[in-house]
Amino acid sequence: MMDRQDIDKIALRLVSLVPPGVAQVHQDLRTNFQDVLAQGLRRLDLVTREEFDVQSQVLARTRAKVDELERRVAELEATLAARAGQ
């Protein structure tokens, strides 16, 4: 997700597009642009990079655990089949 610094950069770019005759309202426009951009991004229901990375790590650990459990079940099934075949 975009952080506050990215939003500030976009807001500054938008303010730079405002004609020089309204220079006295640049700060108000910048603040308004920042607020509008931040609200719009919040509505997108995005996650931060940190949250994404944490969930990726959780998923990787879970996948490894599932793989290990599948291996153990296969071993137990093979042992059970071997006993049943005796």
Secondary structure, DSSP 8 states (H G I E B T S, - for coil): ---HHHHHHHHHHHHHTS-GGGGGGHHHHHHHHHHHHHHHHHHTT---HHHHHHHHHHHHHHHHHHHHHHHHHHHHHHHHHHHHT-
